[in-house]
Amino acid sequence: QYNHTTINRLHHIVMTMILAVLMSALPLAPFVQGFQSNSVITRRDFQLGALPKEQLLKLAQDYIANPTPDSLAEDFVFRGPVIGPLNKIDFVATLTSVGSGKNSLASAFPDLQANVFGLTADDPVEPNRVWYFTRPNATFTQPFDHPVVGTIEPTGAAYIAPPEARSIIFNDDGKVRYQSVGYVSDRFTGDTTGGRGAVFGQYAVMGQEIDATVGSPITTLLQKLADILPDSVGFPKSYSSKESVPSWWKDPRMGAEK
């Protein structure tokens, strides 16, 4: 028997944390519409070659502009500072589970500018990795239907985010094998988010602050508690089970673990 108040509080915190990172990664609609739930993760290990730089940059530009499930490799892994690793199935399923609501995050900040810049395919260690920055800004002018706390009314607050580094690794077939988001590169830029990256910043502007610090004992504990609660409670995943993470991913740390 679980205390409903405790479960609702956990649900609120974990849902906010997961929604914040995942909704910042990609537009939701193409994934919800195009994902097939019977997809199977293929476990495979191979040495990536170096695709031509021009091809990598074009692949990255196309993916950022129009991501779809078909863009992802079957052994795809998503990782943010405190969310992940998520395999392809869990990544898309979690996006689907947290993306409902009449008033979406996109509609709450209708003038959002992602301000993507600095794409580079010059990584000297990982030849198929494209790095880039975002520096979003917007205004909270429309209501947002939070999946747990309900409708958050707009305040007109300015969302000015700090610069954030993101990356995409492509396999030799041009599919996205790995994506990272949420790594703030300078938290002293006069932002309005308290130095928070990804959509944690938008949530802070809406009054939904949450500790997204790597190694946070509270965040780590909440994620572990959410992981052991029964499926009927309805928590989305902060990370995939170790057994289901593609075998090429070797880092043992899960979620916010340091």
Backbone torsions as a table, in degrees:
resi	resn	phi	psi	omega
1	GLN	NA	121.2	-178.2
2	TYR	-105.0	139.5	176.3
3	ASN	-67.3	122.1	-173.4
4	HIS	-66.1	-36.4	179.3
5	THR	-63.2	-43.7	179.0
6	THR	-63.5	-44.5	-179.6
7	ILE	-63.5	-42.5	178.9
8	ASN	-62.6	-39.1	178.9
9	ARG	-65.6	-45.4	177.0
10	LEU	-60.7	-43.4	-179.6
11	HIS	-59.6	-44.4	179.6
12	HIS	-58.9	-50.3	-175.9
13	ILE	-65.8	-48.4	-176.2
14	VAL	-68.6	-41.6	177.8
15	MET	-60.7	-42.7	179.0
16	THR	-61.2	-43.6	-177.9
17	MET	-64.5	-47.2	-178.3
18	ILE	-68.3	-46.3	-180.0
19	LEU	-59.0	-40.2	-177.8
20	ALA	-59.2	-48.9	-177.2
21	VAL	-71.8	-47.3	-173.4
22	LEU	-70.6	-38.9	-179.6
23	MET	-68.1	-21.0	177.3
24	SER	-79.6	-20.4	-173.1
25	ALA	-73.0	-44.4	-170.7
26	LEU	-153.4	154.1	168.4
27	PRO	-60.1	139.5	-173.2
28	LEU	-76.6	-40.7	-167.3
29	ALA	-54.6	-47.3	-178.1
30	PRO	-59.5	-32.3	-179.6
31	PHE	-73.9	-44.6	-179.6
32	VAL	-62.9	-39.4	-176.2
33	GLN	-78.1	-33.0	-170.0
34	GLY	-103.6	-9.7	-174.2
35	PHE	-77.3	137.4	175.2
36	GLN	-106.6	122.2	-171.3
37	SER	-69.3	-12.8	-179.4
38	ASN	-94.6	17.0	176.4
39	SER	-62.0	149.3	-178.7
40	VAL	-121.8	133.6	176.8
41	ILE	-77.8	128.3	176.3
42	THR	-96.8	120.2	177.0
43	ARG	-86.7	121.7	179.1
44	ARG	-156.2	149.8	177.2
45	ASP	-122.7	131.4	176.9
46	PHE	-155.4	157.2	178.3
47	GLN	-88.0	121.6	-179.8
48	LEU	-71.4	137.4	171.5
49	GLY	-86.2	-175.7	-179.3
50	ALA	-106.6	105.8	174.1
51	LEU	-68.2	153.7	177.6
52	PRO	-56.9	141.1	-176.1
53	LYS	-56.0	-42.4	-179.3
54	GLU	-62.7	-37.8	179.2
55	GLN	-68.0	-41.8	179.1
56	LEU	-61.1	-44.4	-179.3
57	LEU	-65.7	-38.5	178.2
58	LYS	-67.1	-42.3	177.6
59	LEU	-60.0	-43.3	-179.4
60	ALA	-65.4	-44.4	179.6
61	GLN	-61.4	-42.1	179.5
62	ASP	-66.0	-40.8	-178.4
63	TYR	-67.7	-42.9	179.6
64	ILE	-63.6	-38.7	-177.6
65	ALA	-76.6	-33.4	-173.5
66	ASN	-150.0	73.1	-180.0
67	PRO	-75.8	142.2	175.1
68	THR	-141.7	162.2	175.7
69	PRO	-57.0	-32.3	180.0
70	ASP	-66.2	-17.3	178.1
71	SER	-74.8	-18.4	-173.9
72	LEU	-91.5	137.3	172.5
73	ALA	-68.2	157.4	179.3
74	GLU	-66.6	-25.4	177.8
75	ASP	-101.7	33.0	178.8
76	PHE	-63.2	145.1	173.5
77	VAL	-133.6	134.3	173.8
78	PHE	-109.4	137.0	177.1
79	ARG	-145.0	130.0	168.4
80	GLY	-115.7	179.6	-179.2
81	PRO	-57.8	-36.0	-177.3
82	VAL	-127.4	-0.2	178.0
83	ILE	-119.7	136.2	178.2
84	GLY	107.0	175.4	4.2
85	PRO	-72.2	139.3	174.5
86	LEU	-116.3	130.1	174.8
87	ASN	-77.7	177.1	-174.4
88	LYS	-59.6	-47.2	-176.7
89	ILE	-63.1	-47.2	-178.2
90	ASP	-69.5	-35.5	178.5
91	PHE	-60.2	-50.1	-177.6
92	VAL	-72.5	-39.1	179.1
93	ALA	-63.7	-38.9	179.7
94	THR	-68.8	-40.9	174.9
95	LEU	-57.1	-43.1	-178.8
96	THR	-64.6	-42.2	-174.6
97	SER	-70.4	-28.9	-177.2
98	VAL	-101.6	1.5	-173.5
99	GLY	-98.3	7.3	-178.2
100	SER	-81.2	165.3	178.5
101	GLY	129.1	138.5	-177.9
102	LYS	-64.3	-42.1	-179.2
103	ASN	-102.9	101.2	-173.6
104	SER	-82.4	171.1	176.5
105	LEU	-63.4	-37.8	179.2
106	ALA	-64.1	-40.6	-179.0
107	SER	-74.3	-25.0	178.3
108	ALA	-69.7	-29.3	177.8
109	PHE	-122.4	69.7	-169.7
110	PRO	-65.4	-20.5	-179.0
111	ASP	-99.6	21.7	-176.9
112	LEU	-58.5	129.6	173.2
113	GLN	-118.2	117.8	-178.2
114	ALA	-72.2	-32.5	178.6
115	ASN	53.6	57.1	176.0
116	VAL	-74.3	135.4	178.7
117	PHE	-156.3	167.9	172.4
118	GLY	72.5	28.5	178.3
119	LEU	-61.3	132.5	178.2
120	THR	-143.2	140.3	176.3
121	ALA	-116.2	35.8	-175.7
122	ASP	-105.6	22.0	179.1
123	ASP	-60.1	123.0	-176.0
124	PRO	-79.4	-11.1	-176.7
125	VAL	-106.8	-43.4	-178.6
126	GLU	-115.0	97.7	-169.3
127	PRO	-66.2	-21.4	-179.2
128	ASN	-102.2	21.2	-178.4
129	ARG	-103.5	128.7	176.1
130	VAL	-107.4	126.4	176.3
131	TRP	-105.2	149.4	175.3
132	TYR	-159.5	169.9	179.9
133	PHE	-119.2	154.0	167.7
134	THR	-128.5	152.0	176.8
135	ARG	-144.7	72.6	-170.7
136	PRO	-70.6	155.3	168.5
137	ASN	-150.1	153.0	-178.3
138	ALA	-170.7	-175.9	178.8
139	THR	-133.9	135.1	-179.4
140	PHE	-82.7	88.5	-172.4
141	THR	-115.6	-4.5	-179.4
142	GLN	-132.8	155.6	-179.1
143	PRO	-65.7	153.8	177.8
144	PHE	-125.6	128.5	177.9
145	ASP	-88.9	96.4	176.3
146	HIS	-69.5	137.0	-175.4
147	PRO	-65.8	-12.9	-178.5
148	VAL	-121.1	-50.7	-172.4
149	VAL	-85.1	-7.8	179.6
150	GLY	93.7	-160.4	-174.3
151	THR	-74.5	129.5	174.8
152	ILE	-104.0	120.8	-176.9
153	GLU	-78.8	145.7	-176.7
154	PRO	-69.5	151.8	179.9
155	THR	-121.7	-7.4	-175.1
156	GLY	77.6	10.3	-177.7
157	ALA	-67.5	143.9	178.2
158	ALA	-82.6	133.6	173.9
159	TYR	-105.0	107.1	177.1
160	ILE	-122.6	108.8	-172.4
161	ALA	-91.9	155.0	173.0
162	PRO	-75.4	161.9	176.0
163	PRO	-63.4	141.0	-174.3
164	GLU	-133.5	133.2	178.0
165	ALA	-91.2	135.5	176.1
166	ARG	-133.0	164.5	178.6
167	SER	-152.6	158.2	177.8
168	ILE	-136.7	131.8	172.3
169	ILE	-109.8	129.2	178.2
170	PHE	-103.9	144.2	172.2
171	ASN	-83.2	-178.6	-175.1
172	ASP	-69.9	-12.4	176.1
173	ASP	-93.3	3.0	179.5
174	GLY	81.7	14.3	177.1
175	LYS	-93.6	152.4	-179.7
176	VAL	-77.6	116.4	179.9
177	ARG	-95.1	-27.3	-176.0
178	TYR	-152.6	142.4	174.3
179	GLN	-137.8	134.5	174.8
180	SER	-122.7	141.9	177.6
181	VAL	-143.1	164.2	166.8
182	GLY	92.6	11.5	-176.0
183	TYR	-97.3	98.7	-178.7
184	VAL	-66.5	130.3	-177.9
185	SER	-98.1	-16.9	176.1
186	ASP	-158.9	111.1	-177.5
187	ARG	-94.8	13.5	-179.6
188	PHE	-119.8	54.7	-174.1
189	THR	-117.7	14.4	-178.7
190	GLY	77.5	26.2	-179.8
191	ASP	-74.5	171.4	179.9
192	THR	-109.9	15.7	-173.4
193	THR	-111.2	4.0	-175.0
194	GLY	70.5	27.3	-179.8
195	GLY	78.5	14.8	-177.5
196	ARG	-86.1	137.8	178.6
197	GLY	-98.1	-179.7	-178.6
198	ALA	51.8	-149.9	-177.7
199	VAL	-86.1	-0.3	170.2
200	PHE	-56.4	-33.4	178.0
201	GLY	-65.8	-43.7	177.6
202	GLN	-63.2	-40.3	178.2
203	TYR	-64.4	-37.7	177.2
204	ALA	-62.4	-40.5	178.8
205	VAL	-64.0	-30.6	178.7
206	MET	-87.9	7.1	178.3
207	GLY	82.1	19.8	-178.4
208	GLN	-116.1	57.8	-178.3
209	GLU	-69.9	145.6	178.1
210	ILE	-150.4	148.3	-178.5
211	ASP	-75.7	109.8	178.2
212	ALA	-112.1	31.2	-178.9
213	THR	-78.9	130.8	175.5
214	VAL	-60.6	129.8	-179.8
215	GLY	87.5	0.3	179.6
216	SER	-58.9	120.4	179.9
217	PRO	-59.8	-37.6	-178.3
218	ILE	-67.2	-47.9	-179.5
219	THR	-63.2	-43.6	179.0
220	THR	-61.1	-42.8	179.3
221	LEU	-64.6	-44.6	179.2
222	LEU	-59.5	-41.4	179.3
223	GLN	-65.0	-40.0	179.4
224	LYS	-67.8	-39.8	177.3
225	LEU	-63.3	-43.6	178.9
226	ALA	-62.1	-31.7	-177.2
227	ASP	-71.3	-28.5	-176.5
228	ILE	-97.1	-10.8	178.2
229	LEU	-69.6	152.3	-178.6
230	PRO	-63.7	153.2	-179.2
231	ASP	-58.3	-27.5	-177.4
232	SER	-64.9	-19.3	179.0
233	VAL	-69.7	-29.1	172.5
234	GLY	90.2	25.1	177.4
235	PHE	-78.1	135.3	170.0
236	PRO	-74.6	167.7	-175.4
237	LYS	-84.6	134.4	168.6
238	SER	-83.0	-25.8	177.8
239	TYR	-159.3	157.5	177.6
240	SER	-78.3	159.7	174.9
241	SER	-63.3	148.7	-177.8
242	LYS	-58.1	-33.2	-178.4
243	GLU	-69.6	-25.7	-175.5
244	SER	-99.5	-4.1	176.4
245	VAL	-74.5	132.5	179.9
246	PRO	-50.6	141.7	-169.0
247	SER	-66.2	-18.1	179.3
248	TRP	-71.8	-20.9	-179.6
249	TRP	-80.3	115.5	-171.8
250	LYS	-104.3	-17.3	-175.7
251	ASP	-69.9	125.8	-175.7
252	PRO	-81.3	-9.5	-175.0
253	ARG	-73.3	136.0	-178.0
254	MET	-116.6	139.5	176.5
255	GLY	57.2	-128.3	-176.0
256	ALA	-86.9	3.8	-179.4
257	GLU	-55.8	139.5	-177.0
258	LYS	-93.2	NA	NA
